[in-house]
Amino acid sequence: MKLLYDNFEIEKVGEFSGDEGMTLVEPISNDGVCDDTYDHVFWTVYGHKPDLGMIALVDRDCEEDALEIYNFLMILLEFFKKYSRKV
Protein backbone atom coordinates (compact mmCIF):
# COMPACT_ATOMS: atom_id res chain seq x y z
CA MET A 1 0.00 0.00 0.00
CA LYS A 2 1.43 3.35 -1.02
CA LEU A 3 1.07 6.06 1.61
CA LEU A 4 -0.48 9.35 0.54
CA TYR A 5 1.74 11.30 2.97
CA ASP A 6 5.14 10.28 4.27
CA ASN A 7 5.52 12.94 6.98
CA PHE A 8 3.71 15.78 8.74
CA GLU A 9 4.75 19.06 10.33
CA ILE A 10 3.18 21.96 12.16
CA GLU A 11 4.04 25.62 11.72
CA LYS A 12 3.00 28.92 13.27
CA VAL A 13 1.63 31.22 10.57
CA GLY A 14 0.74 34.91 10.42
CA GLU A 15 -1.83 36.62 8.21
CA PHE A 16 -1.68 40.30 7.32
CA SER A 17 -3.09 42.78 4.82
CA GLY A 18 -1.04 43.54 1.76
CA ASP A 19 -1.33 46.00 -1.10
CA GLU A 20 -4.66 46.44 -2.88
CA GLY A 21 -6.60 44.58 -0.18
CA MET A 22 -4.73 41.30 -0.62
CA THR A 23 -4.40 39.00 2.36
CA LEU A 24 -0.91 37.55 2.76
CA VAL A 25 0.13 34.56 4.85
CA GLU A 26 3.67 33.70 5.94
CA PRO A 27 5.38 31.37 8.40
CA ILE A 28 6.39 33.02 11.66
CA SER A 29 9.94 32.30 12.75
CA ASN A 30 11.16 32.79 16.28
CA ASP A 31 13.38 35.73 15.36
CA GLY A 32 11.74 38.17 17.72
CA VAL A 33 8.85 39.26 15.47
CA CYS A 34 5.90 40.03 17.70
CA ASP A 35 2.57 38.33 16.99
CA ASP A 36 0.99 41.81 17.11
CA THR A 37 2.58 42.45 13.69
CA TYR A 38 -0.04 40.15 12.16
CA ASP A 39 -3.80 40.52 11.81
CA HIS A 40 -4.29 36.85 12.66
CA VAL A 41 -1.91 34.20 14.02
CA PHE A 42 -2.69 30.50 13.70
CA TRP A 43 -1.07 27.08 13.27
CA THR A 44 -1.10 25.02 10.09
CA VAL A 45 -0.61 21.26 9.91
CA TYR A 46 1.11 20.20 6.70
CA GLY A 47 1.37 16.80 5.07
CA HIS A 48 4.37 15.89 2.92
CA LYS A 49 3.57 14.09 -0.32
CA PRO A 50 6.49 12.25 -1.91
CA ASP A 51 7.68 14.07 -5.04
CA LEU A 52 5.16 16.90 -4.49
CA GLY A 53 6.24 18.63 -1.30
CA MET A 54 4.23 20.09 1.56
CA ILE A 55 0.46 20.58 1.40
CA ALA A 56 -1.51 22.50 4.02
CA LEU A 57 -4.09 20.17 5.55
CA VAL A 58 -5.72 22.12 8.37
CA ASP A 59 -5.47 25.49 10.17
CA ARG A 60 -6.22 25.93 13.86
CA ASP A 61 -6.30 29.07 16.00
CA CYS A 62 -5.14 27.15 19.06
CA GLU A 63 -1.68 25.58 19.09
CA GLU A 64 -2.87 22.74 21.33
CA ASP A 65 -5.59 21.79 18.80
CA ALA A 66 -3.06 21.79 15.95
CA LEU A 67 -0.65 19.66 18.01
CA GLU A 68 -3.42 17.18 18.78
CA ILE A 69 -4.18 16.78 15.06
CA TYR A 70 -0.47 16.53 14.23
CA ASN A 71 0.13 13.89 16.90
CA PHE A 72 -2.87 11.86 15.72
CA LEU A 73 -1.63 11.96 12.12
CA MET A 74 1.86 10.88 13.20
CA ILE A 75 0.40 7.92 15.14
CA LEU A 76 -1.60 6.88 12.07
CA LEU A 77 1.44 7.25 9.83
CA GLU A 78 3.58 5.06 12.10
CA PHE A 79 0.80 2.48 12.28
CA PHE A 80 0.47 2.29 8.50
CA LYS A 81 4.25 2.17 8.02
CA LYS A 82 4.49 -0.69 10.48
CA TYR A 83 1.49 -2.76 9.44
CA SER A 84 0.92 -2.09 5.76
CA ARG A 85 2.17 -4.54 3.19
CA LYS A 86 4.73 -3.28 0.73
CA VAL A 87 3.35 -3.41 -2.77
VOBA-1610 file (N, C-alpha, C; in pm, whole numbers, padded with zeros to 5 digits, always signed):
BEGIN
Met+00084-00118+00000Met+00000+00000+00000Met+00089+00124+00000Lys+00066+00211-00094Lys+00143+00335-00102Lys+00077+00441-00013Leu+00159+00503+00071Leu+00107+00606+00161Leu+00089+00737+00088Leu-00021+00805+00115Leu-00048+00935+00054Leu+00050+01040+00105Tyr+00079+01037+00235Tyr+00174+01130+00297Tyr+00282+01049+00366Asp+00406+01099+00361Asp+00514+01028+00427Asp+00569+01102+00549Asn+00513+01220+00578Asn+00552+01294+00698Asn+00454+01409+00719Phe+00456+01465+00840Phe+00371+01578+00874Phe+00454+01679+00952Glu+00411+01804+00949Glu+00475+01906+01033Glu+00372+02011+01068Ile+00406+02089+01169Ile+00318+02196+01216Ile+00399+02325+01216Glu+00333+02435+01181Glu+00404+02562+01172Glu+00312+02677+01214Lys+00371+02770+01288Lys+00300+02892+01327Lys+00299+02985+01207Val+00182+03043+01178Val+00163+03122+01057Val+00096+03255+01093Gly+00134+03360+01022Gly+00074+03491+01042Gly+00006+03541+00915Glu-00106+03606+00933Glu-00183+03662+00821Glu-00186+03813+00837Phe-00165+03885+00727Phe-00168+04030+00732Phe-00217+04086+00600Ser-00257+04212+00602Ser-00309+04278+00482Ser-00195+04332+00398Gly-00204+04305+00269Gly-00104+04354+00176Gly-00160+04465+00090Asp-00090+04496-00017Asp-00133+04600-00110Asp-00263+04561-00179Glu-00342+04660-00211Glu-00466+04644-00288Glu-00563+04545-00223Gly-00565+04541-00090Gly-00660+04458-00018Gly-00628+04309-00016Met-00510+04272-00064Met-00473+04130-00062Met-00443+04084+00079Thr-00477+03960+00109Thr-00440+03900+00236Thr-00320+03811+00212Leu-00214+03832+00290Leu-00091+03755+00276Leu-00071+03667+00399Val-00013+03551+00377Val+00013+03456+00485Val+00159+03414+00476Glu+00226+03411+00593Glu+00367+03370+00594Glu+00398+03296+00724Pro+00494+03204+00717Pro+00538+03137+00840Pro+00600+03238+00936Ile+00581+03215+01063Ile+00639+03302+01166Ile+00758+03230+01227Ser+00875+03288+01212Ser+00994+03230+01275Ser+01007+03287+01415Asn+01094+03232+01491Asn+01116+03279+01628Asn+01230+03379+01633Asp+01229+03476+01541Asp+01338+03573+01536Asp+01303+03705+01605Gly+01208+03699+01696Gly+01174+03817+01772Gly+01059+03899+01715Val+01000+03855+01604Val+00885+03926+01547Val+00765+03902+01639Cys+00704+04010+01679Cys+00590+04003+01770Cys+00464+03959+01695Asp+00382+03877+01759Asp+00257+03833+01699Asp+00164+03950+01666Asp+00184+04064+01735Asp+00099+04181+01711Asp+00121+04239+01571Thr+00230+04199+01505Thr+00258+04245+01369Thr+00153+04193+01271Tyr+00090+04083+01305Tyr-00004+04015+01216Tyr-00148+04041+01256Asp-00237+04037+01155Asp-00380+04052+01181Asp-00437+03928+01248His-00380+03813+01215His-00429+03685+01266His-00311+03588+01273Val-00296+03520+01385Val-00191+03420+01402Val-00259+03286+01425Phe-00211+03184+01356Phe-00269+03050+01370Phe-00163+02945+01339Trp-00199+02819+01352Trp-00107+02708+01327Trp-00162+02624+01213Thr-00073+02585+01123Thr-00110+02502+01009Thr-00040+02367+01021Val-00117+02260+00998Val-00061+02126+00991Val-00044+02093+00843Tyr+00077+02053+00808Tyr+00111+02020+00670Tyr+00135+01870+00657Gly+00101+01817+00541Gly+00137+01680+00507Gly+00237+01684+00393His+00337+01596+00399His+00437+01589+00292His+00403+01474+00198Lys+00383+01509+00071Lys+00357+01409-00032Lys+00487+01383-00107Pro+00527+01256-00118Pro+00649+01225-00191Pro+00645+01285-00332Asp+00753+01347-00372Asp+00768+01407-00504Asp+00681+01530-00528Leu+00601+01572-00431Leu+00516+01690-00449Leu+00542+01799-00347Gly+00596+01764-00232Gly+00624+01863-00130Gly+00514+01875-00026Met+00514+01987+00045Met+00423+02009+00156Met+00290+02064+00109Ile+00182+02013+00170Ile+00046+02058+00140Ile-00022+02091+00272Ala-00080+02210+00281Ala-00151+02250+00402Ala-00277+02165+00415Leu-00294+02104+00532Leu-00409+02017+00555Leu-00516+02083+00640Val-00474+02153+00745Val-00572+02212+00837Val-00509+02330+00911Asp-00588+02432+00937Asp-00547+02549+01017Asp-00625+02547+01147Arg-00558+02583+01255Arg-00622+02593+01386Arg-00573+02718+01457Asp-00665+02787+01524Asp-00630+02907+01600Asp-00550+02873+01726Cys-00575+02757+01781Cys-00514+02715+01906Cys-00401+02616+01878Glu-00283+02645+01931Glu-00168+02558+01909Glu-00193+02417+01961Glu-00260+02406+02075Glu-00287+02274+02133Glu-00374+02190+02039Asp-00474+02252+01974Asp-00559+02179+01880Asp-00477+02131+01760Ala-00389+02217+01709Ala-00306+02179+01595Ala-00211+02066+01634Leu-00154+02072+01754Leu-00065+01966+01801Leu-00139+01833+01817Glu-00263+01840+01863Glu-00342+01718+01878Glu-00366+01652+01742Ile-00399+01730+01641Ile-00418+01678+01506Ile-00286+01623+01452Tyr-00179+01697+01468Tyr-00047+01653+01423Tyr-00008+01520+01488Asn-00023+01512+01619Asn+00013+01389+01690Asn-00071+01270+01645Phe-00198+01292+01622Phe-00287+01186+01572Phe-00241+01139+01434Leu-00209+01232+01345Leu-00163+01196+01212Leu-00031+01119+01218Met+00058+01158+01307Met+00186+01088+01320Met+00166+00945+01372Ile+00072+00927+01464Ile+00040+00792+01514Ile-00015+00706+01400Leu-00106+00762+01322Leu-00160+00688+01207Leu-00051+00654+01107Leu+00036+00748+01079Leu+00144+00725+00983Leu+00235+00611+01031Glu+00273+00613+01157Glu+00358+00506+01210Glu+00287+00372+01205Phe+00158+00371+01235Phe+00080+00248+01228Phe+00081+00192+01086Phe+00052+00276+00988Phe+00047+00229+00850Phe+00185+00187+00799Lys+00289+00258+00842Lys+00425+00217+00802Lys+00459+00080+00859Lys+00415+00056+00981Lys+00449-00069+01048Lys+00368-00187+00998Tyr+00238-00164+00972Tyr+00149-00276+00944Tyr+00103-00290+00799Ser+00135-00195+00715Ser+00092-00209+00576Ser+00188-00297+00499Arg+00133-00369+00405Arg+00217-00454+00319Arg+00283-00366+00214Lys+00404-00399+00181Lys+00473-00328+00073Lys+00427-00386-00058Val+00383-00297-00146Val+00335-00341-00277Val+00432-00300-00383
//
